[in-house]
Amino acid sequence: MRKTIIVMLVTFLAPVSNGVQSLTAILVLAVFFWLQHRFKPYYAESLNQMERISLFVLILTIYAGLYYQ
C-alpha cells in the first residue's frame, strides 16, 4: 500500500514541482513510520525495528535529495 501511494504521488504531483513531491512523500512515509511504531504488525520485535529503521532511512534519503535539489 505504501509503494502504491508513493507511485501515485510521483505520478499526479509531477506537474507541480519536485519539492512538493518530496515533501509529500516524506509526509506519507512519516505517517507509515508512525503506524509501524504504533501497531507493530510483525510478530518478532526485530522485524518491527528493521522496518522502522528502513522507513527512517527512506525519509532521510528523500530529505537529502530535497536538500541537494
Phi and psi restraints in degrees (range 20) as a CNS / XPLOR table:
assign (resid 1 and name C) (resid 2 and name N)
       (resid 2 and name CA) (resid 2 and name C) 1.0 -62.2 20.0 2
assign (resid 2 and name N) (resid 2 and name CA)
       (resid 2 and name C) (resid 3 and name N) 1.0 -43.6 20.0 2
assign (resid 2 and name C) (resid 3 and name N)
       (resid 3 and name CA) (resid 3 and name C) 1.0 -65.8 20.0 2
assign (resid 3 and name N) (resid 3 and name CA)
       (resid 3 and name C) (resid 4 and name N) 1.0 -37.9 20.0 2
assign (resid 3 and name C) (resid 4 and name N)
       (resid 4 and name CA) (resid 4 and name C) 1.0 -63.3 20.0 2
assign (resid 4 and name N) (resid 4 and name CA)
       (resid 4 and name C) (resid 5 and name N) 1.0 -43.5 20.0 2
assign (resid 4 and name C) (resid 5 and name N)
       (resid 5 and name CA) (resid 5 and name C) 1.0 -64.1 20.0 2
assign (resid 5 and name N) (resid 5 and name CA)
       (resid 5 and name C) (resid 6 and name N) 1.0 -41.7 20.0 2
assign (resid 5 and name C) (resid 6 and name N)
       (resid 6 and name CA) (resid 6 and name C) 1.0 -64.5 20.0 2
assign (resid 6 and name N) (resid 6 and name CA)
       (resid 6 and name C) (resid 7 and name N) 1.0 -42.0 20.0 2
assign (resid 6 and name C) (resid 7 and name N)
       (resid 7 and name CA) (resid 7 and name C) 1.0 -64.2 20.0 2
assign (resid 7 and name N) (resid 7 and name CA)
       (resid 7 and name C) (resid 8 and name N) 1.0 -40.2 20.0 2
assign (resid 7 and name C) (resid 8 and name N)
       (resid 8 and name CA) (resid 8 and name C) 1.0 -64.0 20.0 2
assign (resid 8 and name N) (resid 8 and name CA)
       (resid 8 and name C) (resid 9 and name N) 1.0 -39.8 20.0 2
assign (resid 8 and name C) (resid 9 and name N)
       (resid 9 and name CA) (resid 9 and name C) 1.0 -61.6 20.0 2
assign (resid 9 and name N) (resid 9 and name CA)
       (resid 9 and name C) (resid 10 and name N) 1.0 -46.9 20.0 2
assign (resid 9 and name C) (resid 10 and name N)
       (resid 10 and name CA) (resid 10 and name C) 1.0 -62.0 20.0 2
assign (resid 10 and name N) (resid 10 and name CA)
       (resid 10 and name C) (resid 11 and name N) 1.0 -38.7 20.0 2
assign (resid 10 and name C) (resid 11 and name N)
       (resid 11 and name CA) (resid 11 and name C) 1.0 -71.6 20.0 2
assign (resid 11 and name N) (resid 11 and name CA)
       (resid 11 and name C) (resid 12 and name N) 1.0 -49.7 20.0 2
assign (resid 11 and name C) (resid 12 and name N)
       (resid 12 and name CA) (resid 12 and name C) 1.0 -83.6 20.0 2
assign (resid 12 and name N) (resid 12 and name CA)
       (resid 12 and name C) (resid 13 and name N) 1.0 -20.7 20.0 2
assign (resid 12 and name C) (resid 13 and name N)
       (resid 13 and name CA) (resid 13 and name C) 1.0 -98.6 20.0 2
assign (resid 13 and name N) (resid 13 and name CA)
       (resid 13 and name C) (resid 14 and name N) 1.0 6.4 20.0 2
assign (resid 13 and name C) (resid 14 and name N)
       (resid 14 and name CA) (resid 14 and name C) 1.0 -58.3 20.0 2
assign (resid 14 and name N) (resid 14 and name CA)
       (resid 14 and name C) (resid 15 and name N) 1.0 -41.5 20.0 2
assign (resid 14 and name C) (resid 15 and name N)
       (resid 15 and name CA) (resid 15 and name C) 1.0 -68.2 20.0 2
assign (resid 15 and name N) (resid 15 and name CA)
       (resid 15 and name C) (resid 16 and name N) 1.0 -21.0 20.0 2
assign (resid 15 and name C) (resid 16 and name N)
       (resid 16 and name CA) (resid 16 and name C) 1.0 -74.3 20.0 2
assign (resid 16 and name N) (resid 16 and name CA)
       (resid 16 and name C) (resid 17 and name N) 1.0 -77.1 20.0 2
assign (resid 16 and name C) (resid 17 and name N)
       (resid 17 and name CA) (resid 17 and name C) 1.0 -173.7 20.0 2
assign (resid 17 and name N) (resid 17 and name CA)
       (resid 17 and name C) (resid 18 and name N) 1.0 162.2 20.0 2
assign (resid 17 and name C) (resid 18 and name N)
       (resid 18 and name CA) (resid 18 and name C) 1.0 -68.3 20.0 2
assign (resid 18 and name N) (resid 18 and name CA)
       (resid 18 and name C) (resid 19 and name N) 1.0 -33.7 20.0 2
assign (resid 18 and name C) (resid 19 and name N)
       (resid 19 and name CA) (resid 19 and name C) 1.0 -63.8 20.0 2
assign (resid 19 and name N) (resid 19 and name CA)
       (resid 19 and name C) (resid 20 and name N) 1.0 -42.8 20.0 2
assign (resid 19 and name C) (resid 20 and name N)
       (resid 20 and name CA) (resid 20 and name C) 1.0 -65.5 20.0 2
assign (resid 20 and name N) (resid 20 and name CA)
       (resid 20 and name C) (resid 21 and name N) 1.0 -40.5 20.0 2
assign (resid 20 and name C) (resid 21 and name N)
       (resid 21 and name CA) (resid 21 and name C) 1.0 -59.1 20.0 2
assign (resid 21 and name N) (resid 21 and name CA)
       (resid 21 and name C) (resid 22 and name N) 1.0 -46.8 20.0 2
assign (resid 21 and name C) (resid 22 and name N)
       (resid 22 and name CA) (resid 22 and name C) 1.0 -65.2 20.0 2
assign (resid 22 and name N) (resid 22 and name CA)
       (resid 22 and name C) (resid 23 and name N) 1.0 -45.5 20.0 2
assign (resid 22 and name C) (resid 23 and name N)
       (resid 23 and name CA) (resid 23 and name C) 1.0 -65.5 20.0 2
assign (resid 23 and name N) (resid 23 and name CA)
       (resid 23 and name C) (resid 24 and name N) 1.0 -37.6 20.0 2
assign (resid 23 and name C) (resid 24 and name N)
       (resid 24 and name CA) (resid 24 and name C) 1.0 -68.4 20.0 2
assign (resid 24 and name N) (resid 24 and name CA)
       (resid 24 and name C) (resid 25 and name N) 1.0 -39.5 20.0 2
assign (resid 24 and name C) (resid 25 and name N)
       (resid 25 and name CA) (resid 25 and name C) 1.0 -63.6 20.0 2
assign (resid 25 and name N) (resid 25 and name CA)
       (resid 25 and name C) (resid 26 and name N) 1.0 -40.3 20.0 2
assign (resid 25 and name C) (resid 26 and name N)
       (resid 26 and name CA) (resid 26 and name C) 1.0 -62.3 20.0 2
assign (resid 26 and name N) (resid 26 and name CA)
       (resid 26 and name C) (resid 27 and name N) 1.0 -41.6 20.0 2
assign (resid 26 and name C) (resid 27 and name N)
       (resid 27 and name CA) (resid 27 and name C) 1.0 -61.5 20.0 2
assign (resid 27 and name N) (resid 27 and name CA)
       (resid 27 and name C) (resid 28 and name N) 1.0 -46.3 20.0 2
assign (resid 27 and name C) (resid 28 and name N)
       (resid 28 and name CA) (resid 28 and name C) 1.0 -62.7 20.0 2
assign (resid 28 and name N) (resid 28 and name CA)
       (resid 28 and name C) (resid 29 and name N) 1.0 -44.6 20.0 2
assign (resid 28 and name C) (resid 29 and name N)
       (resid 29 and name CA) (resid 29 and name C) 1.0 -65.2 20.0 2
assign (resid 29 and name N) (resid 29 and name CA)
       (resid 29 and name C) (resid 30 and name N) 1.0 -35.3 20.0 2
assign (resid 29 and name C) (resid 30 and name N)
       (resid 30 and name CA) (resid 30 and name C) 1.0 -65.7 20.0 2
assign (resid 30 and name N) (resid 30 and name CA)
       (resid 30 and name C) (resid 31 and name N) 1.0 -38.7 20.0 2
assign (resid 30 and name C) (resid 31 and name N)
       (resid 31 and name CA) (resid 31 and name C) 1.0 -63.6 20.0 2
assign (resid 31 and name N) (resid 31 and name CA)
       (resid 31 and name C) (resid 32 and name N) 1.0 -44.3 20.0 2
assign (resid 31 and name C) (resid 32 and name N)
       (resid 32 and name CA) (resid 32 and name C) 1.0 -67.5 20.0 2
assign (resid 32 and name N) (resid 32 and name CA)
       (resid 32 and name C) (resid 33 and name N) 1.0 -32.7 20.0 2
assign (resid 32 and name C) (resid 33 and name N)
       (resid 33 and name CA) (resid 33 and name C) 1.0 -62.3 20.0 2
assign (resid 33 and name N) (resid 33 and name CA)
       (resid 33 and name C) (resid 34 and name N) 1.0 -45.5 20.0 2
assign (resid 33 and name C) (resid 34 and name N)
       (resid 34 and name CA) (resid 34 and name C) 1.0 -63.3 20.0 2
assign (resid 34 and name N) (resid 34 and name CA)
       (resid 34 and name C) (resid 35 and name N) 1.0 -43.8 20.0 2
assign (resid 34 and name C) (resid 35 and name N)
       (resid 35 and name CA) (resid 35 and name C) 1.0 -61.6 20.0 2
assign (resid 35 and name N) (resid 35 and name CA)
       (resid 35 and name C) (resid 36 and name N) 1.0 -40.8 20.0 2
assign (resid 35 and name C) (resid 36 and name N)
       (resid 36 and name CA) (resid 36 and name C) 1.0 -62.9 20.0 2
assign (resid 36 and name N) (resid 36 and name CA)
       (resid 36 and name C) (resid 37 and name N) 1.0 -44.6 20.0 2
assign (resid 36 and name C) (resid 37 and name N)
       (resid 37 and name CA) (resid 37 and name C) 1.0 -67.5 20.0 2
assign (resid 37 and name N) (resid 37 and name CA)
       (resid 37 and name C) (resid 38 and name N) 1.0 -36.3 20.0 2
assign (resid 37 and name C) (resid 38 and name N)
       (resid 38 and name CA) (resid 38 and name C) 1.0 -74.8 20.0 2
assign (resid 38 and name N) (resid 38 and name CA)
       (resid 38 and name C) (resid 39 and name N) 1.0 -46.5 20.0 2
assign (resid 38 and name C) (resid 39 and name N)
       (resid 39 and name CA) (resid 39 and name C) 1.0 -98.6 20.0 2
assign (resid 39 and name N) (resid 39 and name CA)
       (resid 39 and name C) (resid 40 and name N) 1.0 -20.0 20.0 2
assign (resid 39 and name C) (resid 40 and name N)
       (resid 40 and name CA) (resid 40 and name C) 1.0 43.3 20.0 2
assign (resid 40 and name N) (resid 40 and name CA)
       (resid 40 and name C) (resid 41 and name N) 1.0 73.3 20.0 2
assign (resid 40 and name C) (resid 41 and name N)
       (resid 41 and name CA) (resid 41 and name C) 1.0 -72.0 20.0 2
assign (resid 41 and name N) (resid 41 and name CA)
       (resid 41 and name C) (resid 42 and name N) 1.0 -17.9 20.0 2
assign (resid 41 and name C) (resid 42 and name N)
       (resid 42 and name CA) (resid 42 and name C) 1.0 -90.5 20.0 2
assign (resid 42 and name N) (resid 42 and name CA)
       (resid 42 and name C) (resid 43 and name N) 1.0 148.8 20.0 2
assign (resid 42 and name C) (resid 43 and name N)
       (resid 43 and name CA) (resid 43 and name C) 1.0 -67.4 20.0 2
assign (resid 43 and name N) (resid 43 and name CA)
       (resid 43 and name C) (resid 44 and name N) 1.0 -44.1 20.0 2
assign (resid 43 and name C) (resid 44 and name N)
       (resid 44 and name CA) (resid 44 and name C) 1.0 -85.5 20.0 2
assign (resid 44 and name N) (resid 44 and name CA)
       (resid 44 and name C) (resid 45 and name N) 1.0 131.6 20.0 2
assign (resid 44 and name C) (resid 45 and name N)
       (resid 45 and name CA) (resid 45 and name C) 1.0 -63.5 20.0 2
assign (resid 45 and name N) (resid 45 and name CA)
       (resid 45 and name C) (resid 46 and name N) 1.0 -31.3 20.0 2
assign (resid 45 and name C) (resid 46 and name N)
       (resid 46 and name CA) (resid 46 and name C) 1.0 -64.1 20.0 2
assign (resid 46 and name N) (resid 46 and name CA)
       (resid 46 and name C) (resid 47 and name N) 1.0 -34.7 20.0 2
assign (resid 46 and name C) (resid 47 and name N)
       (resid 47 and name CA) (resid 47 and name C) 1.0 -70.0 20.0 2
assign (resid 47 and name N) (resid 47 and name CA)
       (resid 47 and name C) (resid 48 and name N) 1.0 -38.9 20.0 2
assign (resid 47 and name C) (resid 48 and name N)
       (resid 48 and name CA) (resid 48 and name C) 1.0 -63.0 20.0 2
assign (resid 48 and name N) (resid 48 and name CA)
       (resid 48 and name C) (resid 49 and name N) 1.0 -41.3 20.0 2
assign (resid 48 and name C) (resid 49 and name N)
       (resid 49 and name CA) (resid 49 and name C) 1.0 -66.6 20.0 2
assign (resid 49 and name N) (resid 49 and name CA)
       (resid 49 and name C) (resid 50 and name N) 1.0 -40.2 20.0 2
assign (resid 49 and name C) (resid 50 and name N)
       (resid 50 and name CA) (resid 50 and name C) 1.0 -62.3 20.0 2
assign (resid 50 and name N) (resid 50 and name CA)
       (resid 50 and name C) (resid 51 and name N) 1.0 -40.0 20.0 2
assign (resid 50 and name C) (resid 51 and name N)
       (resid 51 and name CA) (resid 51 and name C) 1.0 -66.2 20.0 2
assign (resid 51 and name N) (resid 51 and name CA)
       (resid 51 and name C) (resid 52 and name N) 1.0 -40.8 20.0 2
assign (resid 51 and name C) (resid 52 and name N)
       (resid 52 and name CA) (resid 52 and name C) 1.0 -63.2 20.0 2
assign (resid 52 and name N) (resid 52 and name CA)
       (resid 52 and name C) (resid 53 and name N) 1.0 -43.0 20.0 2
assign (resid 52 and name C) (resid 53 and name N)
       (resid 53 and name CA) (resid 53 and name C) 1.0 -63.5 20.0 2
assign (resid 53 and name N) (resid 53 and name CA)
       (resid 53 and name C) (resid 54 and name N) 1.0 -40.9 20.0 2
assign (resid 53 and name C) (resid 54 and name N)
       (resid 54 and name CA) (resid 54 and name C) 1.0 -61.5 20.0 2
assign (resid 54 and name N) (resid 54 and name CA)
       (resid 54 and name C) (resid 55 and name N) 1.0 -44.2 20.0 2
assign (resid 54 and name C) (resid 55 and name N)
       (resid 55 and name CA) (resid 55 and name C) 1.0 -65.5 20.0 2
assign (resid 55 and name N) (resid 55 and name CA)
       (resid 55 and name C) (resid 56 and name N) 1.0 -39.6 20.0 2
assign (resid 55 and name C) (resid 56 and name N)
       (resid 56 and name CA) (resid 56 and name C) 1.0 -63.2 20.0 2
assign (resid 56 and name N) (resid 56 and name CA)
       (resid 56 and name C) (resid 57 and name N) 1.0 -41.9 20.0 2
assign (resid 56 and name C) (resid 57 and name N)
       (resid 57 and name CA) (resid 57 and name C) 1.0 -65.5 20.0 2
assign (resid 57 and name N) (resid 57 and name CA)
       (resid 57 and name C) (resid 58 and name N) 1.0 -38.7 20.0 2
assign (resid 57 and name C) (resid 58 and name N)
       (resid 58 and name CA) (resid 58 and name C) 1.0 -61.2 20.0 2
assign (resid 58 and name N) (resid 58 and name CA)
       (resid 58 and name C) (resid 59 and name N) 1.0 -43.9 20.0 2
assign (resid 58 and name C) (resid 59 and name N)
       (resid 59 and name CA) (resid 59 and name C) 1.0 -62.2 20.0 2
assign (resid 59 and name N) (resid 59 and name CA)
       (resid 59 and name C) (resid 60 and name N) 1.0 -44.6 20.0 2
assign (resid 59 and name C) (resid 60 and name N)
       (resid 60 and name CA) (resid 60 and name C) 1.0 -63.5 20.0 2
assign (resid 60 and name N) (resid 60 and name CA)
       (resid 60 and name C) (resid 61 and name N) 1.0 -39.1 20.0 2
assign (resid 60 and name C) (resid 61 and name N)
       (resid 61 and name CA) (resid 61 and name C) 1.0 -64.2 20.0 2
assign (resid 61 and name N) (resid 61 and name CA)
       (resid 61 and name C) (resid 62 and name N) 1.0 -45.0 20.0 2
assign (resid 61 and name C) (resid 62 and name N)
       (resid 62 and name CA) (resid 62 and name C) 1.0 -67.7 20.0 2
assign (resid 62 and name N) (resid 62 and name CA)
       (resid 62 and name C) (resid 63 and name N) 1.0 -38.7 20.0 2
assign (resid 62 and name C) (resid 63 and name N)
       (resid 63 and name CA) (resid 63 and name C) 1.0 -63.6 20.0 2
assign (resid 63 and name N) (resid 63 and name CA)
       (resid 63 and name C) (resid 64 and name N) 1.0 -42.2 20.0 2
assign (resid 63 and name C) (resid 64 and name N)
       (resid 64 and name CA) (resid 64 and name C) 1.0 -63.9 20.0 2
assign (resid 64 and name N) (resid 64 and name CA)
       (resid 64 and name C) (resid 65 and name N) 1.0 -38.9 20.0 2
assign (resid 64 and name C) (resid 65 and name N)
       (resid 65 and name CA) (resid 65 and name C) 1.0 -64.0 20.0 2
assign (resid 65 and name N) (resid 65 and name CA)
       (resid 65 and name C) (resid 66 and name N) 1.0 -36.8 20.0 2
assign (resid 65 and name C) (resid 66 and name N)
       (resid 66 and name CA) (resid 66 and name C) 1.0 -68.3 20.0 2
assign (resid 66 and name N) (resid 66 and name CA)
       (resid 66 and name C) (resid 67 and name N) 1.0 -37.5 20.0 2
assign (resid 66 and name C) (resid 67 and name N)
       (resid 67 and name CA) (resid 67 and name C) 1.0 -63.6 20.0 2
assign (resid 67 and name N) (resid 67 and name CA)
       (resid 67 and name C) (resid 68 and name N) 1.0 -41.6 20.0 2
assign (resid 67 and name C) (resid 68 and name N)
       (resid 68 and name CA) (resid 68 and name C) 1.0 -84.9 20.0 2
assign (resid 68 and name N) (resid 68 and name CA)
       (resid 68 and name C) (resid 69 and name N) 1.0 -4.1 20.0 2
